[in-house]
Amino acid sequence: MTRSTTLAEALAAAPVVLDGGLSNQLESAGHDLSDELWSARLLAERPEAITEAHLAYFEAGADVAITSSYQATFEGFAKRGIPEERAAELLGLSVGLAREAAVRARADGVTRPLWVAASVGPYGAMLADGSEYRGRYGLTVAELEAFHRPRLEVLAAAGPDVLALETVPDADEAEALLRAVRGLGVPAWLSYSVSGDRTRAGQSLEEAFAPAAEADEVIAVGVNCCAPEDVDGAVETAARVTGKPVVVYPNSGETWDAGARAWSGRSTFTAEQVTGWRRAGARLIGGCCRVGPAAITSIAGTLGEQGRARPTE
């Protein structure tokens, strides 16, 4: 697909709509994701299901699809007996499936620019034990960089528009990721998972966001996979500390119980919250876990009423 407008250029013009939770869309289609590989398992077993999930979000109004590579790692695939060469193919496939969904969306009449973000989840996602919401794995920054760099290289080679360094719980891991993306030739956004006004590992957001201000590769900074109520302050801090566009895609407001592997509570996410986030500096806005296509349509409608960009190709 020919794209003359980069995502960074689009963000400079007006807000852009992200997709919602890939896992809940796959589960709603009847796929069992109760597996350490989570949605990444379907890369090998049902890749067409991933394409369909991306397509649902594009057709709902999303401008950006985040790939199914969040929990896809060489180490995680190795536990399932998948060799390194095949694991690299599956990582690259995650980008290709999102591209295929964009092509199909165009065939279905979607005319706006569409972008693909290659998901890079934290080290704790590979452990599949809930530690991605705590951070502090007992690894050094150098060890975390060594973990992330190989799959970042494979994902970058697959040609995404941006690398989504997402659900990062710890400023140390963010430092490792910022080191690991240097020289790859693909822009990135950095997005923390937060609790209140601090990272999941307990650092202040001012401290956590600061390194991204000087990282040329980073085109947006913000938060995801958090409660909607935690977004407002984080947006303001990210914008003030970095001077960069802010990315925001919280969960529905329900709470994930890692032990029970189930969601509890009620949804507190509303499209109306988007107006406040945009006013505070958010430019890349969508949803994470438990936020589906209907909510993305509402977000797109809200931003459209407020002058959402429609850059031409």
Buried (B, 14 or more C-beta within 10 A) or exposed (E): EEBEBBBBEBBEBBBBBBBBBBBBBBBEEEBEBEBBBBBBBBBBEBBEBBBBBBBBBBBBBBBBBBBBBBBBBBEBBEEEEBEEEEBBBBBBBBBBBBBBBBEBBBEEEBEBBBBBBBBBBBBBBBBBEBBBBBBBBEBEBEEBBEBBBBBBBBBBBBEBBBBBBBBBBBBBBBBBBBBBBBEBEBBBBBBBBBBEEBBBBEBEBEEBBBBBEEBEBBBBBBBBBBBBEBBBBBBBBBBEBBEBBBBBBBBBBBEBEEEEEEBEEEBBBEBEBBBEBBEBBBBBBBBBBBBBBEBBBBBBBBBBEEEBBEBEE
